[in-house]
C-alpha cells in the first residue's frame, strides 16, 4: 500500500507564455483534507484538472495510491469531482443524478441500490429521491453533487470551489457539513478555493498558490500564524503591512524606520542594516490604548495617532487609526472600547514578534 493517496511529482503545465503549474510537488495522505488556496489565476484549478485527468501536464507525474495515472483518462483514476456549478442533469431525479457514476461504470443493479441508499443517508437526502434539481434548494443541490462525487467510493475527492455560488449563511453551514463528511469517510479531499475562511475552517493542511507556484504548504494554523513569504503574510488573514529600511540589528530583533517612525521588528533572514523590508502584523494582534495608559513592556511598539473610524462587525470591530506619520492601521478587537470614540487620540501597540519581517523584493 502506498504511503500517500496522491503524489504530485514536479508537475508543470503551460498555456502559451503562461505557466499555470510550475514544477509542483505535493503529497496527500489518507484521511487528509488539503485546500489549494490562492487568488484567481494562481493555478489552483489547473492543478485540480491535472489531478482529475482533464488536463495533461507538460512534464511531471501524478500518482494515486502509488500508481502513475498521468496518462490515464479521468474514468480510470478512481477520482470523484464536485464542481462549482453542481452540473446536475436537470432532466434526471436526485436518485438518477446520484447513481449516474455507477451506471456509467456498469455496476450491478444491487450494488447501485445499496450505494444509493448509503449516499442518500450520508448526505441527508432521504425522501428527496424523486425530486428534480429545480425543486431543490441550493444546499440540497450541493449535497446531491457531493453524493454523486462520493457514491463510487473514490480514492480521492476533488472539489472546485463548490460553495462559491451559495449565500453566506448557507455556505457557512455547508462548510461544517463538508468537513463532517470528510472526517466520517476518511476519504482525502482536495479543495480548491480563493476564500481563506473556507480553507481555514475545513482543511487540515493548506497549499497557498500564486503564479503557478506553492508559496507555502503547511498545517492551516502554521500557515496563519507563521507565514513563510510576503505573499502568504498578506493574503492569509488581515494584516497591516509596514515597509521601510532597517536601521539596526540586535540579535533576534531589529529596528525599522517606517516612514519616520522607528519600530522594533524580528530580525529578518537575508537582510542587513540599510536594506528595505516588509513587516506584516495581523490586525487582531494589535491593540488600542489611551495615551494615558501606562506602558506595557511586552508591547514594545507603541505609536500615537487618532481614531478615524470604527467598523462594526458583530462581536468584533475594525478600529481605523490614522498615525502621526500619516499611515492608517487597522486594529481588530472585541467591541469593548466605549471610552474611545472617533477623533480621540489613541496609541496603537503590539509586540514586535506578533508579526513577520521579510526582505523586500527587488
N, C-alpha and C positions, 0 to 999 in steps of 0.2 A: 504494500500500500504506500502511495506517495506521501511524503511529509506535508505537502501543500495541495489543496484542491486546484488552485490556479497559480501558474507561474508565467510571468511575462519576462522574456529574456531579450533585452536590448531591442525592443520594438521601435521601429522608425516608420513613419508614413508622411509622404509629402504630396501636396497638391500644387503642382507648378512650383512657384517660388516660395510657397508657404509650407513650413514644416509643422504639421499638426501634432505629430508624436515624435519626440526627439530622443532616441536611444533610451527608452523607458524600460525599467525592470521593476517588478513588483511580485510579491508572494502573498497569497491569501490562504489562511488555514481553515479547516473545518470549523463551523460554528461562528466564524468571524463576520462582522458587519463592517465593511470598509466603504467609506464615502470618497468619491472623487469630487473635490470641491474646487471651484475656480470660476472666474468671470466668463462671459460669452467669448468664444474664440480661443479659449485656453487649451483646447484639445481633448477635453474630457469625454464628449460624446463620440468623437472619432475613436478614442481608445476603447470605449464600450462596444462600438460597432466592430472593431477588430477582434475583441474577445468573442463576440457573438458569431463572427464569421461573415458579417455583412460588408466588411472591408478587408482587403488583403494587404498586409504590411509590405513595405518595400524591402525591409530586412528585419531580422529577429524572429523569435518563435513564441508561440502561445501553447502552453501545456496545461491540460486538465487531468488531474489525478495521474500525473506523470506521463501522459500520452501526448505526443506532439500533434496538435489539431490545427496547426497553422493553415494547412491547405484543405482541411475538411469543410464541407458545406455546413450551414447552421444546424440542419436537422440531425447531423451525425455527431454533434458535440455534447449532447445531454445538458444543454443550457436552456433555461427559461428566460423570457424577457417581458418586461412590462413597460409600456410606452407612455409618454406624457399625455397623449390624446386618447388613451384607452384602446382605440382601434377595435371596438366591439362590432360584430356584424349586426346591423340594425334589423335584419330580417330573421335573425335567429333568437330563440329564447335564451334566458340565463343559462339553463342546463345545456343547451346546444352550444353556446359560446364557451362555457367552461370545459366541456368534454372534447372540444374540437381537436386539441393536440393529440389526444389518444386515438381519435378516429383517423387522423392523418397517419398515425403510426400503425394502424391496423390492429389495435389492441382488441382482444376478445371482448364480447359484449358484457360478460360478467365482471371483467376487470374494469371496464368503463363505468359500470353501475356502482361498483364498490368505491372506486376512486372519486366519482362524482359526489357520492354521499359524504365521503371524508372531507372533500374540499368545501362543500356547502356548509358543513358543520363548523369547520375551522374558521371560515370567513363570515359566519353568522348570516348565511343567505338562505337558510331553510325556509320554505314557504314562498320563495320568490322564483322557483324553478321555471314557471310557465310565463313569467313576465318578459317583455321586450325591453331593450335598453332605454327607449324613450319613456318607459313607465317607471324608471328608477331615478332616485336622487343621485347627485354627483358622488356622494360617498358610497352608495350601493354600486354604482358603475365601477368605481375604483376597486371595490372588493371583488367584483366579477373579474376584472382584469388580473388582479392578484391570484385569484383562484385558478384562472386559466394558465397563468405562468407557473403555478405550483403543482397542478394536477398530475403531471408526468413525473413528479419527484425528481426534478433536475439536480445535477451535481452542484449547480451554481445558478443563482437567480440574478439577472441584470435588470436594473431599474433606471430608466432615463427620465429624470425629473417627473415622477408620476403624480406628485401632488401640486404641481405648478398651477393647474387650472382650477383648483378648489379655493373657496373663500377661506379667510384667515382662521376662523373658528373651526371649520371642518378640517382644514389642513392640520391644525394642532391636534385634533382628535385622532386623525389618521396617522400622525407621526407616532403616537403611542401604540396604536394598533399594529402598524407595520413592524415596529420593534418587538412587540409581543409575539407576532407570528414567527419572526426570525429566531427569537430565543427558544420558542417551543419546538421549532423544526430542526434547529442547528444547521440548516442549510446556509452556506455562505451567501451573503448578499453583497453585490457591488452596486452602489447607489450614486448616480450622477446628480449633482445639484449645484446651483450657484448660490443657494440660500444657506448661509453659515449656521443659522439657527437650526435648520433641519439636520445638517451634518452633526452638529454638537449634540442634538437631542437623541439621535438614533444610533449613531455609529459607535464602534469600538475604536476604530483607527481611521484617520483622515489622511488622504493624499492630496495635498494642496498643489494645484496645477496653474501654470502661467506660461504662455507662449510655447506650449508643447512639451514643457519640462515639469518634473516634480520639484517643487520648491522645498517641500518638507513632507515626509511620510512618518507618522508617529501616532501614538495613542492620543485621543482627542484632547485630554487635559494638558498633555505636553505641548501640543500644537498651540493651545490657547494661552498657556502661561509662559512657555519658553520658545517663542518663535525663533527660527534659526536664520531668517533672512528678512530684509526690509519689506519685501512684498508680503510675506506672511504676517509680519507685525502690523502692517497697515490694513490688511484685508480681513483678518480673522479678529472679530471683536471690534470695539470702537475705541480708537486711540487718538491721543494728541501727539502730533509729530513736531519735534523741535530740532532744528538744524543749525549748525554753527561750527566754529573751529575750536579744537582742543587747545587750552592754554597751559595745562599742567597735567602730569601723570604722577600718581602717588599710590603705588601698589594696585589694589583692586578697584580704586576709584580714580576718576579724572575730573578735571574742571572744564566746563564748556561755556564759551562765550556765545550766548544765544540772543542775538540781536540786542546787545548792550547789557543783558542780564547774565550774570555768572551763576551757573548751577552745577551741582555735583552729579556725575553720571558714572555707571560702571565702566571700567576701563575696557574699551573695545579691542577686539583682535585686529591685527593688521592696520593699526592707526597710531600715529605719534603726535607729539605737540606740533600744532600748526595745521594738521590735517582736518578736512571737513568730515563731519559725522552726522548721522541722523539718529535721533533718540526718540523712542516711542514709549508712551505711558498710557495704559488703558484708563479710560475716563473714570471707572469705578475705583481706581487705585489712587485717586487724588481726593483731597478733602478741602472744604471751605472753612476758613476760620475768620473770626472777627479780628481786626487789628489789635484789639486789647487783650486777646487770648495769649497766655504765656507761651513761649517757645516750647516745642516738643523735640527733644534730641533725636528721636528716631525719624522725624520728618525733617531731614536736613535741608531740603529745598522748600523755601517759603518766599513767594513773590507777591508783591502788592498789586492791587487793581481795583476795579469797580464791577459790581454785579450788574450786567446789562439786561439779562432776561432769565426767566425760569420757564422751562417747557415741561408741563405736567404730563406724566406717562403712567398714571395709576399709582402703584406702590412706590415708584421711583420718579425722579425728575432730573432733567438735564439743566444744570446751572451754568450759564454762559458768562464768563468773567473776562472783561477787557483789561489787560495788564498795562502797566505803565509804559512798557515798550511798544504798545500798540497792537500786540498779538492777542487773539482770543483763545482761551482754553475752555474746554467743556468738562465739568465735574458731574458725574452721575452719582446720586445718593438718594437715600430714602427721603420722603417728604417730611422732614423733621426739623426744618430750619425756619420757623415763622418769624424769628427775630431778625433775619437777614432779608432785606427787601431790595427791589430793583433800585439801582443807582447808589446803594450803600457801598462804602469802601469795604473791601474784603482782602484776605490773603488766601492764595491757593498753595496748599502744602502737600508734599509727598516724599516718600523715601526714595533715594537715588536708585536702589536696587529694585524698585517697583517696575522699572522699565528695562528695555533692551537698547543697546547702543551699537550701531554698525558704521563701518567706514562708508562714506558716501560714494555712490557710483560715479566714476569719472574723475 
